[in-house]
Amino acid sequence: MKGIVWFRSDLRIDDNPALNAALSNCDEVLAIYIFSQSQWEIHNESNIKQEFLFKNLTELKGSLEDLNIPLIAINADSYKTLPQDLSSFAVEQKIEHVFCNNEFGFNEAVRDQNSKELLKKNNIQFSSFNDQVIYDPGFLKTGQGKPFSVFTPFKRRWVEHFEINFLEFESPSKKLKNNSTIQSNLSALKFVKTHSANIDLWPAGESAAQEKLKNFLQSKAQFYNESRNSPILDGTSRISPYLALGILSPKRCILEGLKLNNFEFTSGNKGICKWIDEIVWREFYRNIMHSFAKVSKNQPFQDYTNSIQWRFSSEELEAFHAGKTGFPIVDAGIRQMLAEGWMHNRLRMVVAMFFTKNMLHDWRLGEKFFMQHLIDGDFSSNNGGWQWSSSTGTDSAPYFRIFNPITQSQNFDPNGEFIKKFIPELKDVPVAQIHQPKDDLFSSADYPSPILDLKESRLRAIQAFKDAREVSGI
């Protein structure tokens, strides 16, 4: 049998169920990656993530060639034309079976269903697998048989049903005979660099990803519970870009974490337990996307928040995008993202809440801005995070809970080290003053005055939510 492995967000050999199924069932296998520049831009995927994608495809090409599997790149106009592109290639190559791993999101589901139907018309089988989640999407339900919308009970049920054999997987050991007449070709993929972030922070390939995971688990994981909130300590794993493109699998992460914690989820080392929690959060948000299609359609999870009267100020938005709001911890977080293509998770929450509550700007504008600059842009996690911070989403912060960026700065960057790293114009400001924005404090440092008053903006946000609840009869 001749088959295709259709790679998407699973650019790896290790723990790849679609690849393993193809190797088990086929005598000859081709690998394809179908890229659509227009779809990439419609989904607000960043330029640095695109560069990272292409670098990792080059690494994947070498790994697949070791198995005598060529990797062919195909350009598509959009998700609408992609099923026909796939089907035409499969017919041309006399393919009998297409294997892939599932992606999440409304557009992706429609694309895959259309692909399956078109392939069926040509007598080509289509098999898909779940590689981003432990359980089939929608399998875990509440006692009332409904999808979970709160993380803690979801995690509890996740652990209750868990069996260690869920993490069983094999890396491919079968090498196919070299009888393919088609050669690997990634030259169809063209990249124009427009970002200025330092991509050298993110070495490409499975080996680099696994090395990052190994180093984190051996030297940082046990302290993760204490260090994860400090942006200057670099106490997080920084593997999110590799998870976003599937260069590492969640199963591999959970398994390696459990090995260090006597296979315990809720006891043992608190740092490892908390880190595994973060992996499960990804699965939770994917289940939300599966069960509540509206979050894939630019809609809030909490319906009443459709009535919120969001503000819009082009001047404030411009200051925010440049990291010049006059609030150092907010600006440092934004500038880290612009410089590295990545932002510390604590700061993502601080920045998002400042944007949606203090600025009272629509969370969708912030969600888009993050996706357009993050190397680890992941729709379900980014959407879930922004909706949590804006109190529009599932399991979200209460609308009256509004982070004070000054307090957050004092708590998590007490010596101002992170601020001074990314805002060098403040390097000479005394630590006692660096968190507190005042009109006259930074006048000699070429740093802007605050764009808003924290107290007034907090009251404004609370009133906006109260008004929306009243309109909705809550």
C-alpha positions in Angstrom: 0.0 0.0 0.0 1.1 3.5 -0.8 0.3 6.2 1.8 0.7 9.9 2.7 1.5 11.4 6.0 0.0 14.8 6.0 2.1 16.9 8.5 0.5 19.9 10.1 1.1 20.9 13.8 3.1 17.7 14.5 6.6 18.3 13.0 8.3 15.3 14.7 9.2 11.7 14.4 8.8 10.9 18.1 5.3 10.0 19.3 3.6 10.7 16.0 0.6 8.4 15.7 -0.1 9.3 12.1 3.4 8.5 11.0 3.5 5.3 13.0 0.2 4.2 11.4 1.5 4.9 7.9 4.7 2.9 8.6 2.7 0.0 10.0 0.3 -0.2 7.0 2.2 1.0 4.0 5.1 -0.2 1.9 5.8 3.2 0.5 5.1 6.5 2.3 5.3 10.1 1.2 5.2 13.0 3.6 3.6 16.3 2.6 3.2 19.8 4.2 0.6 22.1 2.7 1.1 25.7 3.3 -1.2 28.7 2.6 0.3 32.1 3.1 -3.1 33.8 2.9 -4.5 31.4 5.5 -1.5 32.0 7.7 -2.2 35.7 7.6 -5.9 35.3 8.1 -5.1 33.4 11.3 -2.7 36.2 12.4 0.2 33.8 12.6 3.5 35.6 13.2 6.3 36.1 10.8 8.8 34.7 13.3 6.7 31.6 13.8 6.6 31.1 10.0 10.4 31.3 9.9 10.6 28.8 12.8 8.1 26.5 10.9 10.3 26.5 7.8 13.5 25.8 9.8 11.8 22.9 11.5 10.5 21.5 8.3 14.1 21.4 7.1 15.1 19.5 10.2 12.1 17.1 9.7 13.0 16.5 6.1 16.3 15.1 7.2 14.7 12.8 9.8 12.2 11.5 7.3 14.8 10.9 4.7 16.5 8.6 7.2 13.3 6.5 7.0 13.3 6.8 3.2 10.3 9.1 3.3 10.5 12.2 1.1 8.9 15.4 2.3 7.1 17.4 -0.3 5.9 21.0 0.2 2.7 22.2 -1.5 1.4 25.7 -1.6 -2.4 26.2 -1.4 -4.4 29.4 -1.9 -6.5 28.8 1.3 -8.2 26.2 3.4 -11.0 26.2 0.9 -8.8 25.1 -2.0 -6.6 22.8 0.1 -8.8 19.7 -0.1 -8.6 19.8 -3.9 -4.9 20.3 -3.8 -4.5 17.3 -1.5 -6.8 15.1 -3.5 -5.1 16.0 -6.8 -1.7 15.2 -5.5 -2.9 11.9 -3.9 -4.5 10.8 -7.2 -1.4 11.8 -9.2 0.8 9.8 -6.9 -1.6 6.8 -6.8 -2.0 7.1 -3.0 -4.4 4.7 -1.3 -4.4 6.0 2.3 -3.9 9.5 3.9 -2.8 9.7 7.5 -2.8 12.8 9.7 -3.1 14.1 13.3 -6.1 16.2 14.2 -5.9 20.0 14.6 -8.4 22.1 16.6 -10.5 24.9 15.4 -13.6 25.5 13.2 -11.7 26.2 10.0 -9.5 23.2 10.5 -12.4 20.9 11.1 -14.2 22.0 7.9 -10.9 21.6 6.0 -10.5 18.1 7.2 -14.1 17.0 6.6 -13.9 18.4 3.0 -10.6 16.6 2.5 -12.0 13.3 3.8 -15.0 13.5 1.5 -13.0 14.4 -1.6 -10.5 11.6 -1.0 -13.3 9.1 -0.5 -14.7 10.0 -3.9 -11.4 9.0 -5.3 -11.4 5.7 -3.3 -8.6 7.0 -1.0 -8.9 6.2 2.8 -8.4 8.9 5.4 -7.4 8.2 9.0 -6.8 10.8 11.7 -5.4 10.6 15.2 -5.3 12.7 18.3 -1.7 13.7 19.2 -2.3 17.0 21.1 -4.5 15.6 23.8 -4.6 12.5 26.0 -8.4 12.0 25.7 -10.6 12.3 22.7 -12.0 15.8 22.5 -15.3 15.9 24.4 -14.8 12.6 26.2 -14.4 14.1 29.6 -17.7 15.4 30.9 -19.3 16.7 34.0 -21.7 14.7 36.2 -24.5 16.2 34.2 -22.9 14.9 30.9 -21.9 18.4 29.8 -18.5 19.7 28.6 -16.3 21.1 31.3 -16.0 24.9 31.4 -13.8 25.1 34.6 -10.3 23.8 34.7 -10.1 22.4 38.2 -12.9 19.8 37.9 -11.7 19.1 34.3 -8.2 18.3 35.7 -9.7 16.2 38.5 -11.7 14.1 36.0 -8.6 14.0 33.8 -6.6 12.4 36.6 -9.4 10.0 37.6 -9.6 8.5 34.2 -5.8 8.5 33.6 -4.0 5.2 33.0 -0.2 5.0 32.4 -0.7 3.1 29.2 -2.2 6.3 27.7 1.4 7.5 27.5 2.7 4.4 25.6 4.2 5.2 22.2 7.0 4.1 20.0 9.4 6.0 17.9 9.6 4.7 14.3 12.0 1.8 14.0 10.9 0.6 10.6 12.9 1.9 7.6 11.1 1.7 4.3 12.7 0.5 1.1 13.9 3.3 -1.0 11.6 2.8 -3.9 10.0 6.3 -4.2 10.5 8.1 -7.4 9.7 11.5 -5.9 12.2 13.6 -4.1 12.0 15.8 -1.1 11.2 19.4 -2.0 10.8 22.4 0.3 11.8 25.0 -2.3 8.1 25.7 -2.9 8.0 27.4 0.4 9.1 31.1 0.2 9.9 33.2 3.2 10.2 36.9 3.5 11.5 38.0 6.8 9.7 41.0 8.3 10.2 40.5 12.0 13.2 41.7 14.1 13.0 39.2 16.9 16.0 37.0 17.8 15.2 33.6 16.4 18.5 32.3 17.5 17.0 31.9 21.0 14.9 29.0 19.5 17.1 26.3 17.8 15.1 24.2 15.4 14.5 20.5 15.4 13.4 17.6 17.6 16.8 17.2 19.2 16.9 20.8 20.3 13.4 20.6 21.7 14.1 17.4 23.6 17.3 18.9 25.0 15.4 22.0 26.2 12.9 19.7 27.9 15.6 17.6 29.5 17.5 20.6 30.8 14.4 22.1 32.3 13.3 18.9 34.0 16.8 18.3 35.4 17.6 21.8 36.6 14.5 23.9 36.9 11.3 21.8 37.2 11.6 21.1 41.0 11.6 24.9 41.6 9.0 25.8 39.0 6.3 26.4 41.6 8.4 29.2 43.2 10.2 30.6 40.2 7.6 30.5 37.4 6.2 33.9 38.2 9.5 35.8 38.1 10.3 36.9 34.6 14.0 37.6 35.3 14.7 34.1 36.8 13.9 32.3 33.5 12.3 29.6 35.6 9.9 28.3 32.9 10.6 25.6 30.3 10.4 27.8 27.2 9.1 24.8 25.2 5.9 26.4 24.1 7.1 27.2 20.6 7.9 23.5 20.2 4.5 22.4 21.5 2.8 24.9 19.2 4.3 23.3 16.1 4.2 19.8 17.5 8.0 19.4 17.6 7.4 18.0 21.1 4.3 16.1 22.0 2.3 16.7 25.2 2.5 13.0 26.0 6.3 13.1 25.9 6.3 16.1 28.3 3.9 14.5 30.7 5.7 11.2 30.7 9.1 12.7 31.3 7.7 14.9 34.1 6.0 11.9 35.8 9.2 9.9 35.6 10.8 12.5 38.0 7.8 12.5 40.3 7.2 8.8 41.0 4.3 9.0 38.5 2.3 11.2 40.8 0.0 14.1 39.5 -1.0 15.7 42.8 1.7 14.8 45.3 5.5 14.7 45.4 7.3 17.7 44.0 5.1 20.7 43.7 7.1 22.2 40.9 6.7 19.2 38.6 3.0 18.9 39.5 2.4 22.5 38.6 4.3 22.2 35.4 2.2 19.2 34.3 -0.9 21.3 35.2 0.2 23.7 32.5 0.4 21.0 29.9 -3.1 19.9 30.9 -4.4 23.5 30.5 -3.5 23.1 26.8 -5.8 20.1 26.6 -8.5 22.0 28.5 -8.5 24.8 26.0 -8.6 22.4 23.1 -11.7 20.8 24.6 -13.3 24.2 24.9 -12.7 24.8 21.2 -14.1 21.4 20.4 -17.2 21.7 22.5 -17.9 25.5 22.1 -17.4 26.4 18.4 -18.1 30.0 19.1 -14.7 30.6 20.6 -13.2 29.7 17.2 -15.5 32.3 15.6 -14.2 35.4 17.3 -16.9 35.2 20.0 -16.6 35.4 23.8 -17.4 32.4 25.9 -19.6 34.5 28.2 -22.4 35.7 26.0 -23.3 38.7 28.1 -19.9 40.3 27.4 -21.0 40.9 23.8 -22.8 43.9 25.4 -19.6 45.5 26.8 -18.9 48.9 25.3 -15.2 48.6 24.6 -13.3 51.8 24.1 -11.0 52.5 21.1 -8.1 54.9 21.1 -5.6 54.8 18.2 -3.2 56.8 20.3 -3.4 54.4 23.3 -3.2 51.4 20.9 -0.1 52.8 19.3 1.6 53.3 22.6 0.7 49.8 23.7 2.1 48.2 20.5 5.4 50.1 21.0 5.7 49.2 24.7 5.3 52.9 25.6 2.3 53.0 27.9 4.2 54.6 30.8 3.8 51.5 33.0 7.2 49.8 33.1 6.3 46.2 33.7 3.7 46.3 30.9 6.1 47.9 28.5 8.9 45.5 29.4 6.6 42.5 28.7 5.6 43.9 25.3 9.3 44.7 24.4 10.3 41.2 25.4 7.8 39.9 22.9 9.0 42.2 20.2 12.7 41.2 20.9 12.3 37.5 21.5 9.0 36.5 19.9 8.0 35.2 23.4 6.6 36.7 26.6 6.8 35.4 30.1 3.4 33.9 31.1 2.9 36.1 34.2 3.5 39.1 32.1 1.0 37.8 29.4 -1.7 38.0 32.1 -0.5 41.4 33.4 -0.4 42.9 29.9 -3.7 41.4 28.8 -5.5 42.6 31.9 -4.1 46.1 31.5 -5.2 46.1 27.9 -8.7 44.9 28.5 -9.5 46.4 31.9 -7.5 49.5 32.4 -7.4 50.5 28.7 -10.9 48.9 28.2 -10.0 47.8 24.7 -11.5 44.8 23.0 -9.7 41.6 23.9 -9.8 40.5 20.3 -7.4 43.3 19.4 -5.0 42.1 22.0 -5.4 38.5 21.0 -4.5 39.4 17.4 -1.5 41.5 18.5 -0.1 38.6 20.4 -0.6 36.1 17.7 1.1 38.4 15.2 4.3 38.5 17.3 4.6 35.3 19.2 6.7 32.4 18.0 4.6 30.1 20.2 1.3 31.5 18.9 -1.3 28.8 19.7 -4.9 29.8 19.0 -6.6 27.8 21.7 -4.2 28.8 24.5 -3.9 32.4 23.3 -7.6 32.8 23.0 -8.2 31.1 26.4 -5.6 33.4 28.1 -7.0 36.6 26.6 -10.6 35.6 27.5 -9.5 34.7 31.0 -7.8 38.0 31.5 -10.7 40.0 30.0 -13.3 38.1 32.1 -15.1 37.1 28.9 -14.1 33.5 28.8 -14.4 30.1 30.5 -13.0 29.8 34.0 -12.1 33.5 33.7 -11.1 36.0 36.4 -14.1 37.8 37.9 -14.8 41.0 36.1 -13.9 43.0 39.2 -10.5 41.3 39.6 -8.1 43.7 38.0 -4.3 43.3 38.4 -2.6 46.5 39.5 0.5 46.6 37.3 2.5 48.4 39.9 1.8 45.8 42.6 2.5 43.0 40.1 5.8 44.7 39.2 6.8 45.0 42.9 5.9 41.4 43.6 7.5 39.7 40.6 10.3 42.0 39.6 11.2 43.6 42.9 14.7 44.8 41.9 13.5 46.1 38.6 16.0 43.8 36.8 13.6 42.7 34.1 12.3 46.2 33.5 15.9 47.5 33.1 16.8 44.7 30.7 14.0 45.6 28.3 13.7 49.3 29.0 17.3 50.5 29.0 16.3 54.1 29.2 15.3 53.3 32.8 18.6 51.7 33.8 19.6 54.6 36.1 16.2 54.9 37.9 16.4 53.9 41.6 14.7 50.6 42.4 12.4 52.3 44.9 11.0 54.4 42.1 11.1 52.1 39.0 7.7 50.5 39.5 5.7 53.6 40.2 4.9 55.8 37.1 4.7 59.5 37.8 4.6 62.3 35.3 7.9 63.8 36.4 9.8 60.7 37.4 11.0 59.7 34.0 11.2 63.1 32.3 15.0 62.9 32.0 14.9 59.3 30.8 13.0 59.7 27.5 10.3 57.5 28.9 6.6 58.4 28.4 4.1 59.5 31.1 1.4 57.0 31.9 -1.4 56.9 29.3 -4.1 56.5 32.0 -4.9 56.7 35.6 -5.1 53.3 37.3 -7.8 54.1 39.8 -10.1 55.8 37.4 -9.6 53.2 34.7 -10.4 50.4 37.1 -13.7 52.0 38.1 -14.5 52.6 34.5 -13.9 48.9 33.6 -16.1 47.7 36.5 -18.9 50.0 35.5 -18.6 48.7 31.9 -19.1 45.2 33.0 -21.9 46.1 35.3 -23.7 47.9 32.5 -23.3 44.8 30.2 -24.7 42.5 32.9 -27.7 44.8 33.4 -28.4 45.0 29.6 -28.3 41.2 29.5 -30.5 40.9 32.5 -27.9 39.3 34.8 
